[in-house]
Amino acid sequence: MLDIRVRKRVSAFELDVTLSVENGILVLFGPSGAGKTMLLRAIAGVVSVDAGQIRLGERVLLDSERGLSLDPRQRKIGYVPQDYALFPHLSALDNVRLALPRHLPSDTAMQLLSLIHI
C-alpha cells in the first residue's frame, strides 16, 4: 500500500495530494504542469515537500511532523525521468560510477551497465 499526503508550493503552483493505493500498477496521468513529475520526485525523495507524509507499506519514507525524510538511496525507489538526467560530458560508465558509493569495487559500474545491456 502506498499512502501519500503531501503539499509543496513552487511560485504560484501548489501541489496538494492525498492518495492511497493498493499494491500493483499505478498510472498517473494529467495535463502538462499538473504536478505529476513533482509528485513522483517527492515519492523518490529527490525533491523536498513543504509538509506531508509518505508511507510505502510499513516503511515511512517521509513524515514532516516528525522531521523524518529518508535519503533517496534509503527509499529504494526507482524513478526514470522523462528528460535526460545524465551529465552529458561524461560517458555512461562515468555517470554510473559517479552515483555509486566509493566503497564498492571498481568494476561495479560495468557490471550494472551489463545488466541492462549497455
C-alpha positions as CSV (number, residue, x, y, z in Angstrom):
1,M,0.0,0.0,0.0
2,L,1.2,3.5,-0.8
3,D,-0.2,6.3,1.3
4,I,0.7,9.9,0.3
5,R,-0.3,13.2,1.8
6,V,2.0,16.0,0.6
7,R,2.0,19.7,0.0
8,K,4.6,21.7,-1.9
9,R,4.4,25.2,-3.3
10,V,6.6,26.4,-6.1
11,S,5.9,30.0,-7.1
12,A,2.1,30.2,-7.9
13,F,1.7,26.4,-8.2
14,E,0.7,24.3,-5.2
15,L,0.9,20.6,-5.2
16,D,-1.6,19.2,-2.7
17,V,-2.1,15.4,-3.0
18,T,-3.8,12.9,-0.8
19,L,-3.6,9.4,-2.3
20,S,-3.9,5.8,-1.1
21,V,-3.4,2.9,-3.4
22,E,-3.1,-0.8,-3.1
23,N,0.0,-2.7,-4.3
24,G,0.1,-3.1,-8.1
25,I,0.4,-1.0,-11.1
26,L,-0.5,2.7,-10.8
27,V,-0.9,5.0,-13.8
28,L,-0.5,8.7,-13.1
29,F,-1.8,11.0,-15.9
30,G,-2.9,14.5,-16.4
31,P,-2.2,17.7,-18.3
32,S,1.2,19.2,-18.5
33,G,2.0,21.2,-15.4
34,A,-0.4,19.3,-13.2
35,G,2.3,18.1,-10.8
36,K,2.8,14.5,-11.9
37,T,6.6,14.7,-12.1
38,M,6.8,16.7,-8.9
39,L,4.8,14.0,-7.1
40,L,7.0,11.2,-8.4
41,R,10.1,13.1,-7.5
42,A,8.7,13.7,-4.0
43,I,8.0,10.0,-3.6
44,A,11.5,9.1,-4.7
45,G,12.9,11.7,-2.4
46,V,14.7,13.8,-5.0
47,V,12.6,16.9,-4.2
48,S,11.6,18.1,-0.7
49,V,8.0,18.9,0.2
50,D,6.7,21.6,2.5
51,A,4.6,19.2,4.6
52,G,3.2,15.7,4.5
53,Q,3.7,12.0,4.9
54,I,4.7,9.2,2.5
55,R,4.3,5.6,3.6
56,L,5.1,2.6,1.5
57,G,3.8,-0.5,3.2
58,E,5.1,-0.3,6.8
59,R,8.0,2.0,5.8
60,V,7.7,5.7,6.5
61,L,9.6,7.5,3.8
62,L,8.6,11.0,4.9
63,D,6.9,12.4,7.9
64,S,7.4,16.2,8.1
65,E,5.8,16.5,11.5
66,R,8.4,14.1,13.0
67,G,11.2,15.6,10.9
68,L,11.8,12.3,9.1
69,S,12.8,12.2,5.4
70,L,14.7,9.2,4.2
71,D,17.5,9.8,1.7
72,P,16.6,8.8,-1.9
73,R,19.0,5.8,-1.7
74,Q,17.3,4.6,1.5
75,R,13.9,4.7,-0.1
76,K,14.9,2.1,-2.7
77,I,12.5,3.5,-5.3
78,G,13.3,3.5,-9.0
79,Y,12.5,6.7,-10.8
80,V,13.1,7.2,-14.6
81,P,12.7,10.9,-15.5
82,Q,11.2,11.8,-18.8
83,D,14.2,14.0,-19.7
84,Y,17.8,13.0,-19.7
85,A,19.3,13.1,-16.2
86,L,22.9,12.3,-17.2
87,F,25.9,14.5,-17.2
88,P,26.4,15.0,-21.0
89,H,30.1,15.4,-20.7
90,L,30.6,12.0,-19.0
91,S,30.3,8.6,-20.5
92,A,27.5,6.2,-19.4
93,L,30.1,4.3,-17.4
94,D,31.3,7.5,-15.7
95,N,27.7,8.6,-14.9
96,V,27.1,5.3,-13.1
97,R,30.5,5.5,-11.3
98,L,29.6,9.0,-10.0
99,A,26.4,7.7,-8.4
100,L,28.0,4.7,-6.7
101,P,29.3,4.7,-3.1
102,R,33.1,4.8,-3.0
103,H,33.4,1.6,-1.0
104,L,32.1,-0.6,-3.9
105,P,34.6,-2.4,-6.1
106,S,35.7,-0.5,-9.2
107,D,34.1,-3.0,-11.7
108,T,30.6,-2.5,-10.1
109,A,29.6,0.2,-12.6
110,M,30.5,-2.0,-15.5
111,Q,28.5,-4.9,-14.0
112,L,25.4,-2.7,-13.6
113,L,25.6,-1.5,-17.2
114,S,25.9,-5.0,-18.4
115,L,22.7,-5.9,-16.6
116,I,20.8,-3.5,-18.9
117,H,22.9,-4.5,-22.0
118,I,24.8,-1.2,-22.3
